[in-house]
């Protein structure tokens, strides 16, 4: 065991013990000199005197070393005994140990999970210089899409960026084991991965010549797609897979843990090769990202981009682009960072609530053990030694809870994240990484410090004089500790109110969303969007016939009542008005056109307010929405009149009807929109609208994919969603925040109930003798019940008041997440108050009932 002594000596040296050893060494040298002089007086020669002194010096040095080793061993033995005693003490209280361990594990685990989920959005790209290039107009704050013309001009004329990259997002069927799997396939520019700062873990990136014309037939897989569909096979390189209708060679695999910005994240990547055509300036629609050079500000880069000269293009395109303002945006802000801050704040509040609950339980346990600790101090035990026992319990529980979270992260975090975000890719990310370990370690350390406050506070305030006198306790329930215990309950209630209020406001918002008028009947409506295979464009008539065959096939799917083909016209997202409508004063304003089938009105469940719908006959005619009718014709009846579009070559198009506005998103109403027969422009047909008897189940998507595959294997079905799913998809950020807040608030409510219950139970136990005296002096059981019950409710009421004030201050930061709901909605706060009062009544009623049943004879028997 000498190595243990050496280790203890080294540790003590770091805390100032080395100075003592240096003093001992000086004493030894002085002793040698004195012994040498004494030996010379005895008639010894100088060598003999020195030799005898050194022998005595060696014995003394060995003695000192042994004494030093013994002191180190005693120090380690004391710690070993304290650790063993703490473990035994916790084992004798399994309910307390399990409750504190579970409370801390839940608090640390949920906080670490939310940190892992929100960190990429909030912190990953703050200092890396990456910026998305897009534009904004009167209706859209940011649209991260630019045309191929802009991409070429940016590369040639800008110097603010050290690197630029672009991707074109498309969907494709990947044939795996003979079955088609839908994949998000990104066409990436040659410097895409270098710009993003990521490299494959297997293989290589694209070579320069693989971007030059045609299709090189190579593909790079993302880590999650590789693990999900190829089981992480390391021999994937060189394997041939079918993407769309082309055989491609896998040349690389990206790291599944790589933080890829949302617009650039997908399932697989192929080389981007195109030639911009000024005659078609809107194609292809690219996501463009750049890395700013050091010292270049966002404002400078935006000014340089705005000054870029574009090649000549059609007049309507020049006017459209001239009305847009170039802006830059951090890539991760696409994920709505305000929602991430809300859920992160909620998670930290829950973590604080868990720590407060654990502190309260530790305080209750400390006061329950006061007699044992009093005796230890009365028998000469040092305060620090007694406090160390309690410190080891608290810190040990926090450490075990942190280790539990670390080991559970591998299996629990992925399914939680997938359930919250509906992103299957998160199931294949490893959460045993540096950020998770660091966050769990910090949270566990802070929780351990919080638990250490209780014994230190008790030791500081303890009364050591006459600890064993009747009625005297060294660690008794002094007034300061009683106040501290009540304060912890108030703080727990306050945090629970804030979390419940945030959840209530989100629930209120979604209730309003469910009642919103979308402009059509969403019940049983399903949107199916297709992507045609790359290559030469299909002739318009052939495309029209293809979609009609698909519609006929889908009508045979069980449950389908009607199918309409056309352009995407329901919940299309941000307003995209590319048509120029001539107004009454001769100016032009952007309007959106939709080419749809003659049965679209009934299939979509839209409301016709004037005139009729599109007829099945040749010729030009349109149906307009109420916004266009109001802007173009004012209060006049537009039916029978005409509109003129720039793209129609000056043709007057008769208006045959007016329909109610259809919302483009949940939050935005309809812009100016017109509907024309699909047969007039088949190239825009890409969507099928299905009317079912009811919203479909999970198996319906597979039936649709199979039906389309039977008609044309080259077509890709990239969207099969009911209108209710689309609404939730539009509100995905709010939905994710709501899901997380619901879970956190339920845990918070449980923790608050446990904390209040434990405190009231302790009060009853610690005041049993007092209750016995009260009963002996004539108090009724109802009086004791009222006393305990009122004390518990008083703490909750104070916490409710503080919580409401805190919620009114904090929930205003949720304003952007709320829909037609104010942060100070009185119904929400009333509901939260009622729920917490109900929980408090239940938590206080049981201990109060126990106090009312105290037998005075039993309670006073020990007196």
FENMOJO-V397287 format. One record per pair of residues at least 24 apart in sequence whose ideal C-beta (glycine too) atoms are under 8 Angstrom apart, sorted by sequence separation. I is the first residue (numbers start at 1). GAP is how many residues later the second one is. D is the distance in Angstrom with one decimal. If there is no record, write none. Layout:
i = (I/I)
gap = (GAP/GAP)
d = (D/D)
This chain:
i = (32/165/219/263/302/366/457/764/31/32/164/167/243/264/302/569/763/804/807/31/165/166/263/302/406/528/567/568/629/696/164/165/226/243/301/409/457/567/569/610/695/163/261/362/566/567/610/611/620/760/763/28/31/165/217/219/221/227/281/566/567/610/611/629/695/763/804/165/217/218/219/220/223/226/298/406/566/163/164/165/215/217/218/219/220/221/222/223/362/406/409/565/566/569/620/622/624/643/760/28/163/202/217/218/219/220/221/222/223/224/281/362/564/565/621/622/623/626/760/28/129/218/220/221/223/278/281/564/620/621/622/623/624/625/626/759/800/202/203/220/222/223/278/279/406/566/570/620/621/622/623/624/625/626/627/202/223/278/279/282/405/564/569/621/623/624/625/626/28/281/358/564/623/625/756/759/800/524/562/591/625/800/222/402/358/402/405/529/564/756/24/281/562/563/564/632/756/796/402/527/562/615/631/796/183/225/289/402/589/614/627/222/224/225/401/527/613/614/627/222/527/611/612/613/626/627/628/793/796/206/222/399/402/525/611/612/625/627/628/221/222/398/401/611/627/628/21/203/204/205/221/222/398/581/610/611/625/793/181/203/204/220/583/584/610/624/625/792/793/796/203/219/220/398/399/583/584/608/609/624/625/202/203/219/220/398/520/584/608/609/624/202/219/581/608/609/623/624/792/793/200/201/218/593/607/608/622/623/792/176/200/201/218/395/398/518/606/607/622/176/200/201/394/397/591/606/622/174/200/215/216/621/789/792/198/215/395/606/620/621/788/789/792/198/216/394/395/185/215/393/394/588/601/9/185/214/788/789/9/12/183/198/211/213/394/620/788/210/211/212/391/394/582/614/666/198/211/581/582/614/786/5/6/9/12/206/581/582/614/785/788/5/8/196/390/391/581/582/666/784/785/787/5/7/8/130/176/196/206/390/391/580/665/666/6/130/175/579/580/785/2/5/8/174/175/264/579/580/784/785/4/5/8/174/196/263/387/390/579/784/4/128/173/174/262/387/173/261/262/782/784/172/173/261/263/387/781/1/4/172/192/262/387/781/261/262/386/384/600/188/383/192/186/525/383/525/592/594/596/598/775/186/192/525/591/592/593/594/595/596/597/737/771/775/776/185/188/190/383/590/591/592/593/594/595/596/597/775/184/185/186/187/188/190/523/590/591/592/593/594/595/596/772/183/184/185/186/187/188/189/521/522/589/591/593/595/734/756/760/764/771/772/773/183/184/185/186/187/188/520/521/733/752/756/760/763/764/767/772/775/776/183/185/187/377/520/595/604/734/771/772/187/520/595/603/605/749/753/757/761/764/768/772/773/377/519/520/595/603/749/752/753/756/757/760/764/772/773/366/519/603/731/756/760/771/772/358/362/366/378/575/595/600/602/753/757/761/377/378/574/595/749/753/757/769/355/359/363/571/573/574/581/768/769/351/355/358/359/362/366/375/570/571/572/573/174/196/354/358/362/374/375/569/571/575/769/169/174/195/356/359/374/571/574/577/769/195/355/359/577/579/167/195/355/378/575/167/169/377/165/374/374/373/374/167/371/373/370/168/370/569/167/370/166/168/369/370/569/370/367/366/367/367/567/566/565/367/168/168/567/168/169/363/566/567/568/569/144/167/168/566/567/568/570/166/167/565/567/569/166/363/364/566/166/363/565/165/166/565/566/152/164/165/564/565/151/164/165/360/363/563/564/148/164/563/148/149/163/164/563/564/148/163/360/562/563/132/147/148/149/161/162/359/360/562/160/161/162/560/561/130/132/161/162/560/561/149/158/160/161/356/360/560/561/160/559/125/147/154/159/544/554/559/124/147/148/151/161/356/357/544/559/125/147/148/150/154/160/356/554/147/151/551/559/147/148/150/544/547/550/120/146/147/353/356/543/145/146/160/161/520/543/145/160/519/540/541/544/547/559/145/146/353/519/520/540/543/144/158/352/353/519/540/557/144/160/518/519/159/160/350/518/558/158/349/353/537/557/158/516/557/349/350/158/349/516/554/557/154/157/519/556/157/571/667/346/513/554/570/666/134/154/532/553/554/132/133/153/531/553/571/132/133/153/346/530/570/571/132/133/153/529/530/550/553/573/131/150/153/529/530/550/553/130/131/528/529/571/130/131/150/265/342/527/528/130/131/149/527/528/550/129/149/527/528/549/550/128/129/526/527/129/149/525/526/129/525/526/546/550/525/526/546/131/524/525/524/256/524/526/546/131/524/526/523/524/133/256/257/523/256/257/256/526/257/528/530/528/533/532/533/532/533/531/532/142/144/530/531/137/530/137/142/530/531/136/137/529/530/135/136/528/529/135/144/529/135/136/528/134/135/527/528/133/134/527/134/526/527/133/134/526/527/132/228/526/527/131/132/525/526/131/132/524/525/131/132/228/527/130/131/224/225/228/522/523/130/224/227/522/132/224/522/222/224/520/126/224/125/223/224/518/522/125/125/124/518/122/121/120/121/121/513/122/121/122/513/121/122/510/118/122/117/118/510/118/509/510/117/118/506/510/114/115/509/114/506/507/114/115/506/114/113/503/506/507/111/506/110/111/503/111/502/503/110/111/110/503/499/503/107/108/502/107/499/500/107/108/499/107/106/107/500/496/499/500/104/103/104/107/496/495/496/103/104/103/496/496/495/100/103/320/492/493/320/492/100/319/99/100/316/492/493/316/492/96/489/488/489/96/319/320/489/488/93/486/485/485/245/244/477/244/104/108/112/104/108/109/101/105/109/113/282/100/104/108/112/116/104/101/105/109/113/89/97/101/105/109/113/117/116/493/497/501/82/86/90/101/105/109/113/117/493/496/497/501/85/89/113/117/490/493/494/497/498/502/82/86/90/489/493/497/501/505/513/78/82/86/90/489/492/493/496/497/512/490/491/494/495/498/502/506/509/512/83/87/486/490/493/494/497/498/502/505/509/510/512/82/86/422/489/493/497/501/508/509/506/509/490/494/498/502/506/509/83/498/505/508/116/421/119/420/505/508/505/116/215/420/508/115/116/419/420/505/508/504/507/116/505/112/115/504/504/112/501/504/111/112/501/504/316/112/315/316/501/108/111/500/108/497/500/107/108/497/500/108/497/104/107/496/104/493/493/172/171/170/170/343/347/339/343/346/350/357/361/364/368/339/342/346/349/353/357/360/364/367/336/339/343/347/350/354/357/361/368/335/339/343/346/350/353/357/360/364/342/346/349/353/356/360/367/343/350/143/140/139/140/139/345/245/345/245/244/342/244/341/342/338/342/338/339/338/182/180/139/180/139/180/182/182/173/182/173/173/172/171/171/114/110/110/110/106/107/106/103/103/99/99)
gap = (24/24/24/24/24/24/24/24/25/25/25/25/25/25/25/25/25/25/25/26/26/26/26/26/26/26/26/26/26/26/27/27/27/27/27/27/27/27/27/27/27/28/28/28/28/28/28/28/28/28/28/29/29/29/29/29/29/29/29/29/29/29/29/29/29/29/29/30/30/30/30/30/30/30/30/30/30/31/31/31/31/31/31/31/31/31/31/31/31/31/31/31/31/31/31/31/31/31/31/32/32/32/32/32/32/32/32/32/32/32/32/32/32/32/32/32/32/32/32/33/33/33/33/33/33/33/33/33/33/33/33/33/33/33/33/33/33/34/34/34/34/34/34/34/34/34/34/34/34/34/34/34/34/34/34/35/35/35/35/35/35/35/35/35/35/35/35/35/36/36/36/36/36/36/36/36/36/37/37/37/37/37/38/38/39/39/39/39/39/39/40/40/40/40/40/40/40/40/41/41/41/41/41/41/42/42/42/42/42/42/42/43/43/43/43/43/43/43/43/44/44/44/44/44/44/44/44/44/44/45/45/45/45/45/45/45/45/45/45/46/46/46/46/46/46/46/47/47/47/47/47/47/47/47/47/47/47/47/48/48/48/48/48/48/48/48/48/48/48/48/49/49/49/49/49/49/49/49/49/49/49/50/50/50/50/50/50/50/50/50/50/51/51/51/51/51/51/51/51/51/52/52/52/52/52/52/52/52/52/53/53/53/53/53/53/53/53/53/53/54/54/54/54/54/54/54/54/55/55/55/55/55/55/55/56/56/56/56/56/56/56/56/56/57/57/57/57/58/58/58/58/58/58/59/59/59/59/59/60/60/60/60/60/60/60/60/60/61/61/61/61/61/61/61/61/62/62/62/62/62/62/63/63/63/63/63/63/63/63/63/63/64/64/64/64/64/64/64/64/64/64/64/65/65/65/65/65/65/65/65/65/65/65/65/66/66/66/66/66/66/67/67/67/67/67/67/67/67/67/67/68/68/68/68/68/68/68/68/68/68/69/69/69/69/69/69/70/70/70/70/70/71/71/71/71/71/71/72/72/72/72/72/72/72/73/73/73/75/75/76/76/77/78/78/79/79/79/79/79/79/79/80/80/80/80/80/80/80/80/80/80/80/80/80/80/81/81/81/81/81/81/81/81/81/81/81/81/81/82/82/82/82/82/82/82/82/82/82/82/82/82/82/82/83/83/83/83/83/83/83/83/83/83/83/83/83/83/83/83/83/83/83/83/84/84/84/84/84/84/84/84/84/84/84/84/84/84/84/84/84/84/85/85/85/85/85/85/85/85/85/85/86/86/86/86/86/86/86/86/86/86/86/86/86/87/87/87/87/87/87/87/87/87/87/87/87/87/87/88/88/88/88/88/88/88/88/89/89/89/89/89/89/89/89/89/89/89/90/90/90/90/90/90/90/90/91/91/91/91/91/91/91/91/91/92/92/92/92/92/92/92/92/92/92/92/93/93/93/93/93/93/93/93/93/93/93/94/94/94/94/94/94/94/94/94/94/95/95/95/95/95/96/96/96/96/96/97/97/97/99/99/100/101/101/102/102/102/103/104/104/104/105/105/106/106/106/106/106/107/108/109/109/110/111/112/113/114/116/117/117/118/118/118/118/118/118/118/119/119/119/119/119/119/119/120/120/120/120/120/121/121/121/121/122/122/122/123/123/123/123/124/124/124/124/124/125/125/125/125/125/125/125/126/126/126/127/127/127/127/127/127/128/128/128/128/128/129/129/129/129/129/129/129/129/129/130/130/130/130/130/131/131/131/131/131/131/132/132/132/132/132/132/132/132/133/133/134/134/134/134/134/134/134/135/135/135/135/135/135/135/135/135/136/136/136/136/136/136/136/136/137/137/137/137/138/138/138/138/138/138/139/139/139/139/139/139/140/140/140/140/140/140/141/141/141/141/141/141/141/141/142/142/142/142/142/142/142/143/143/143/143/143/143/143/144/144/144/144/145/145/145/145/145/146/146/146/146/146/147/147/147/149/149/150/150/150/150/150/151/151/151/151/152/152/152/153/153/153/153/153/154/154/154/154/154/155/155/155/155/155/155/156/156/156/156/156/156/156/157/157/157/157/157/157/157/157/158/158/158/158/158/158/158/159/159/159/159/159/160/160/160/160/160/160/160/161/161/161/161/161/161/162/162/162/162/162/162/163/163/163/163/164/164/164/164/165/165/165/165/165/166/166/166/167/167/167/168/169/169/169/169/170/170/170/171/171/172/172/172/172/173/173/174/174/176/176/178/180/181/182/182/183/183/184/184/185/185/185/185/186/186/187/187/187/187/188/188/188/188/189/189/189/189/190/190/190/191/191/191/192/192/192/192/193/193/193/194/194/194/195/195/195/195/196/196/196/196/197/197/197/197/198/198/198/198/199/199/199/199/200/200/200/200/200/200/200/201/201/201/201/202/202/202/203/203/203/204/204/205/205/205/205/205/206/207/208/209/210/211/212/212/214/214/215/216/218/218/219/219/221/222/222/223/223/224/225/225/225/226/226/228/228/229/229/229/230/231/231/232/232/232/233/234/235/235/235/236/236/237/237/238/239/239/239/240/240/241/241/242/242/243/243/243/244/245/245/246/246/246/247/248/248/248/249/249/249/250/251/251/251/252/253/253/254/254/255/255/256/257/258/258/258/259/259/260/260/261/261/262/262/262/263/263/264/264/265/266/267/267/269/269/270/270/271/272/273/274/277/288/289/289/290/293/293/293/294/294/295/296/296/296/296/296/297/297/297/297/297/298/299/299/299/299/300/300/300/300/300/300/300/301/302/302/302/303/303/303/303/303/303/303/303/303/303/303/303/304/304/304/304/305/305/305/305/305/305/306/306/306/306/306/306/306/306/306/307/307/307/307/307/307/307/307/307/307/308/308/308/308/308/308/308/308/308/309/309/309/309/309/309/309/309/309/309/309/309/309/310/310/310/310/310/310/310/310/310/311/311/312/312/312/312/312/312/313/313/313/313/315/315/316/316/316/317/318/319/319/319/319/320/320/320/320/320/320/321/321/323/323/324/324/324/325/327/327/327/328/328/328/328/330/331/331/331/331/332/332/332/335/335/335/336/336/336/336/339/339/340/340/340/343/343/347/359/360/361/364/393/393/394/394/394/394/394/394/394/394/395/395/395/395/395/395/395/395/395/397/397/397/397/397/397/397/397/397/398/398/398/398/398/398/398/398/398/399/399/399/399/399/399/399/401/401/431/434/435/435/436/465/468/468/469/470/471/472/472/472/475/475/478/478/479/523/525/529/529/532/533/534/535/536/536/540/543/544/545/547/626/633/634/637/641/644/645/648/651/655/659)
d = (7.7/5.1/6.0/4.1/5.4/6.4/7.1/6.1/7.3/4.7/7.8/6.4/6.9/6.6/6.3/4.0/6.7/5.8/7.9/6.6/5.6/7.4/7.3/5.8/7.5/7.5/7.9/7.6/8.0/6.4/7.2/4.1/4.9/7.1/6.1/5.9/6.9/4.7/5.8/6.7/4.8/5.8/6.7/7.7/6.7/4.8/7.5/3.9/7.9/6.5/6.8/5.8/6.6/7.8/6.3/4.2/6.1/6.3/8.0/5.8/6.2/5.3/8.0/5.1/6.2/8.0/7.5/3.8/6.6/6.2/7.0/7.5/6.3/7.7/5.1/7.6/3.2/6.2/6.6/6.8/6.4/5.1/5.4/5.8/6.2/7.4/7.7/5.4/7.7/6.6/7.7/7.7/5.2/7.3/6.7/5.2/5.6/7.1/7.5/5.9/4.1/7.0/6.2/7.9/7.1/4.2/5.0/5.0/5.4/5.0/4.5/5.7/6.7/5.0/6.8/7.4/7.3/6.3/4.6/6.0/7.8/4.8/7.1/7.1/2.7/4.9/7.1/4.6/5.0/5.2/5.9/6.1/7.7/7.1/7.5/7.6/5.9/7.0/4.9/6.6/7.1/7.2/6.0/7.6/5.5/5.7/6.0/7.2/7.7/7.2/4.2/5.8/5.5/6.2/5.6/6.0/7.2/4.7/7.2/7.1/5.3/5.1/7.3/4.9/6.9/7.6/7.2/5.1/7.5/4.4/8.0/4.4/5.8/5.1/6.3/7.8/6.2/7.9/6.6/6.3/7.0/7.5/7.8/5.2/7.5/6.7/7.9/6.6/3.9/7.3/5.5/7.7/6.9/7.0/7.0/7.7/6.6/6.7/7.0/7.4/4.8/7.6/5.8/7.0/6.8/4.3/6.4/3.1/7.1/7.1/7.5/7.5/7.8/6.2/6.6/6.6/7.7/7.9/5.4/6.7/7.7/7.4/5.6/5.8/7.7/6.1/4.0/7.9/4.0/7.7/5.8/6.0/7.8/7.4/5.2/5.1/5.6/5.1/6.3/7.4/6.6/5.1/7.1/3.3/7.0/6.1/7.2/7.3/5.8/6.2/5.2/7.8/7.6/7.2/6.1/6.1/7.2/6.0/6.3/5.1/5.4/6.6/7.2/6.5/4.1/7.9/4.7/6.7/7.3/7.9/3.4/5.3/4.5/4.2/6.7/6.2/7.7/5.8/5.1/7.3/7.3/6.2/6.2/6.9/7.9/3.7/6.3/7.9/7.4/6.5/4.7/4.1/5.5/6.9/5.5/5.8/6.8/7.6/7.0/6.0/3.7/5.9/7.2/7.7/6.4/7.9/4.6/4.5/3.5/5.3/5.7/6.9/6.8/4.2/6.1/7.3/5.3/4.1/6.4/7.8/5.5/4.7/6.3/6.9/7.6/6.6/5.1/7.6/7.7/7.5/5.5/7.5/5.2/7.5/6.3/7.6/6.8/6.6/7.5/7.3/7.0/6.6/7.3/7.0/8.0/3.0/6.4/6.4/7.3/8.0/5.5/6.3/7.3/6.1/7.7/6.8/6.1/4.1/7.2/6.6/7.5/4.7/4.7/5.8/7.0/6.8/4.0/4.8/6.5/6.6/5.2/7.2/7.3/6.8/5.9/6.7/5.2/6.4/4.4/7.4/7.9/7.8/7.8/5.1/7.3/7.9/7.7/7.2/5.3/4.7/4.6/3.8/3.1/6.5/7.1/5.7/6.0/7.3/5.2/7.6/6.6/7.5/7.8/7.8/6.9/7.7/7.2/7.0/5.1/3.4/7.7/6.5/5.2/5.8/7.9/7.4/7.1/5.3/4.0/6.5/6.8/4.6/5.6/6.2/4.0/7.5/7.3/7.2/4.8/4.1/7.4/5.5/5.3/6.8/6.4/6.7/4.7/7.7/6.0/5.0/6.8/7.0/8.0/5.5/6.5/6.2/7.8/3.3/7.0/6.9/6.9/5.3/6.3/6.4/6.5/7.8/3.8/7.0/6.0/4.5/7.1/4.7/4.5/6.9/7.7/5.9/7.0/7.8/7.3/7.8/5.0/7.4/6.9/7.8/7.3/6.7/6.2/6.6/5.6/6.7/6.2/4.4/7.8/6.5/7.4/7.0/7.4/7.3/7.8/7.7/7.7/6.0/5.8/8.0/4.4/6.5/4.6/7.3/7.9/7.9/4.2/4.7/5.4/5.1/5.3/7.6/5.2/4.1/3.8/6.8/7.4/7.7/7.2/7.8/7.6/7.5/6.7/7.7/7.7/7.3/6.8/5.5/5.9/7.5/4.8/5.4/5.1/5.5/6.9/4.9/7.9/7.5/6.8/6.4/6.2/4.6/5.2/7.9/6.7/4.8/4.4/7.5/7.5/4.0/7.8/7.6/7.4/6.9/5.5/5.1/3.0/7.5/7.3/6.1/5.4/7.4/7.7/7.8/4.3/7.6/6.7/5.7/6.1/3.9/7.3/4.7/6.3/5.8/7.6/8.0/7.9/7.8/4.7/4.9/5.2/7.5/7.2/4.9/4.2/4.8/5.6/6.1/7.5/7.8/6.0/6.9/7.4/7.9/7.7/7.5/7.0/7.8/4.4/7.9/4.2/4.7/2.7/6.9/5.7/7.3/4.9/7.9/6.9/7.4/6.4/4.7/6.9/5.3/6.4/4.5/5.6/4.8/6.8/7.8/7.4/7.3/7.7/6.0/5.4/6.7/6.8/6.2/5.0/7.1/5.4/7.4/5.6/4.9/7.9/6.3/7.0/6.4/5.1/6.7/6.5/5.3/7.2/6.2/4.5/5.6/7.8/6.1/6.9/5.5/6.1/7.7/7.5/7.8/6.0/7.8/4.7/7.4/7.1/7.0/7.1/7.7/7.6/7.3/6.4/7.9/6.8/6.8/6.9/7.6/6.0/6.9/7.3/4.5/5.9/6.7/7.8/7.1/5.7/7.8/7.5/4.2/5.5/6.9/5.2/7.6/5.7/4.4/6.8/6.2/7.9/7.4/5.0/5.1/5.9/7.2/8.0/6.9/4.2/6.6/7.7/7.8/5.6/7.1/7.8/7.1/6.7/7.5/5.4/7.3/4.7/6.1/7.1/5.0/7.3/4.7/5.6/6.8/6.9/8.0/6.5/6.6/7.6/5.7/6.8/7.8/6.0/6.6/4.5/7.0/4.5/5.1/5.7/6.3/8.0/6.6/6.9/7.5/6.2/4.8/5.5/7.4/7.4/7.5/5.5/7.3/5.3/6.8/5.4/7.1/7.9/7.3/7.3/7.5/6.5/7.2/5.8/4.6/5.8/4.6/7.1/7.9/4.8/6.8/7.9/5.5/8.0/3.7/4.7/4.4/7.4/7.6/7.5/7.3/7.7/6.5/3.7/5.2/5.9/6.8/4.3/7.6/6.0/7.3/5.5/5.0/6.7/6.6/6.1/4.8/7.5/6.4/5.2/8.0/6.3/6.6/5.2/7.3/5.9/6.4/6.2/5.0/7.9/5.2/6.8/7.6/7.1/6.5/5.6/4.9/5.5/6.8/5.4/7.9/5.3/6.1/6.5/7.6/6.9/6.8/5.4/7.8/7.7/4.8/5.0/6.4/7.3/5.9/6.1/6.7/6.6/6.4/7.2/4.1/5.2/6.5/5.1/7.7/7.0/5.6/7.4/4.7/4.9/5.7/6.2/7.0/7.9/6.6/6.9/4.0/5.1/7.6/6.8/6.6/7.0/7.5/6.6/5.2/4.3/5.2/5.7/3.9/6.1/5.6/7.8/6.1/6.5/3.7/5.8/7.8/7.8/5.0/6.8/5.5/7.2/7.7/7.5/5.1/7.7/5.5/5.1/7.8/7.2/5.3/6.4/7.6/6.8/6.1/6.5/6.7/5.8/6.6/6.7/5.9/6.7/5.0/6.6/7.7/6.9/6.8/6.8/5.8/5.9/5.5/6.9/7.0/7.9/6.3/7.9/4.9/7.8/7.2/4.4/4.8/7.7/7.6/4.9/7.2/7.0/6.9/6.2/6.0/7.9/7.1/5.4/6.2/5.6/6.2/7.4/7.4/6.6/7.4/6.9/7.4/7.7/5.1/7.3/5.8/5.3/6.0/5.7/6.8/7.9/6.6/7.4/7.7/7.0/7.8/7.1/6.4/4.4/5.6/6.1/5.5/7.8/7.6/5.0/4.8/6.3/6.1/6.3/5.4/7.5/7.4/4.4/7.5/7.8/7.9/7.0/6.6/4.2/7.8/7.1/8.0/7.4/7.7/6.1/6.2/6.3/6.7/5.9/7.6/4.2/7.8/6.0/7.9/7.9/7.0/5.5/6.1/7.5/6.1/6.6/5.1/5.5/7.2/5.4/5.8/7.1/7.4/6.4/5.9/6.8/7.9/4.0/7.5/7.1/6.4/7.6/7.1/8.0/6.1/6.9/5.2/4.2/6.2/6.6/5.5/5.2/5.9/5.6/7.2/7.0/7.6/7.4/3.9/5.3/6.5/5.9/6.0/6.9/3.9/5.7/5.2/6.6/7.8/6.2/6.2/5.3/7.3/6.0/7.8/7.7/6.7/5.7/6.2/6.3/6.9/7.8/6.7/6.9/5.1/7.1/4.1/4.8/6.7/7.5/6.8/7.3/7.8/4.6/6.7/5.3/7.8/6.5/7.3/7.6/7.4/7.9/6.0/7.6/7.9/5.5/4.0/4.4/3.6/7.4/8.0/6.0/7.5/7.5/8.0/7.5/3.8/5.5/6.6/7.1/7.5/7.3/5.6/5.0/6.1/7.7/7.6/4.4/6.1/7.7/4.6/6.8/6.0/5.4/5.4/6.7/4.7/6.9/7.9/4.1/7.0/7.9/7.8/7.7/6.4/7.0/7.9/7.7/4.9/7.0/6.4/5.7/6.9/8.0/5.7/6.6/7.2/7.7/7.2/4.2/3.6/7.7/7.4/5.8/7.9/4.8/8.0/5.7/6.1/4.4/6.9/5.5/5.6/5.9/4.0/7.2/7.7/7.1/4.2/6.2/6.8/7.4/4.5/5.7/4.9/7.2/7.5/4.5/2.6/6.1/6.4/7.0/7.8/4.5/6.7/6.1/5.1/7.5/7.9/4.6/6.6/6.0/5.1/5.5/5.2/7.5/4.1/7.8/5.0/7.4/6.7/6.9/5.8/8.0/4.9/5.3/7.1/6.2/7.0/7.9/4.8/7.5/5.4/7.4/6.5/6.1/7.2/5.8/5.6/7.4/7.3/5.5/7.8/7.1/7.8/5.9/8.0/5.5/5.5/5.8/6.6/6.3/5.6/5.9/5.8/5.8/7.7/5.6/4.3/4.3/7.7/7.1/5.2/3.7/5.1/7.2/6.7/8.0/6.1/4.9/6.6/8.0/7.5/7.1/5.5/6.0/7.8/5.5/6.0/8.0/7.2/7.0/7.5/7.6/5.8/6.0/7.5/8.0/7.4/6.1/7.4/5.4/7.8/6.0/7.5/6.2/6.7/7.5/7.7/5.7/7.7/5.0/7.8/5.7/7.2/5.6/4.2/7.6/4.5/2.5/2.5/3.8/6.0/5.5/7.6/5.6/4.9/7.4/7.5/7.0/6.3/6.9/6.2/5.4/5.1/7.2/4.4/7.2/5.2/7.7/7.7/7.2/4.5/6.0/7.7/5.4/4.3/7.7/4.1/7.2/4.7/5.7/6.3/4.9/7.7/6.2/5.8/6.3/7.9/6.8/6.1/5.9/5.9/7.8/4.3/6.8/7.2/6.5/5.9/6.0/6.3/7.5/4.7/7.9/7.8/5.9/4.7/6.1/5.8/6.2/5.7/5.9/5.8/6.5/6.8/7.7/5.2/7.1/7.7/5.6/7.8/6.1/6.3/5.7/7.8/8.0/7.3/5.4/6.2/4.9/3.8/7.7/5.0/6.1/5.8/7.7/5.0/6.3/5.6/5.2/6.2/7.8/6.8/5.3/6.3/5.7/4.5/4.7/6.0/6.7/7.8/6.0/7.9/7.0/6.5/6.5/7.9/7.3/6.5/5.5/6.8/7.9/7.5/4.8/6.2/7.8/7.5/7.6/4.4/5.3/6.9/4.9/4.8/7.5/5.6/7.1/6.8/5.5/5.6/7.9/5.5/7.7/5.1/6.7/6.8/3.8/6.7/4.6/6.4/6.1/6.0/6.3/5.8/7.5/7.1/4.5/6.8/5.1/5.5/5.4/4.3/6.5/4.4/7.6/8.0/7.6/7.0/7.1/6.1/6.7/7.9/7.8/6.5/4.7/6.9/6.8/4.7/7.3/7.6/8.0/5.3/7.1/7.0/7.2/7.3/5.6/7.7/6.5/5.1/6.0/6.9/7.6/7.0/7.5/6.2/6.7/7.8/6.9/6.9/8.0/6.1/7.9/5.2/5.6/4.8/3.4/6.8/7.8/6.6/6.9/6.1/8.0/7.8/6.4/7.4/6.9/7.9)
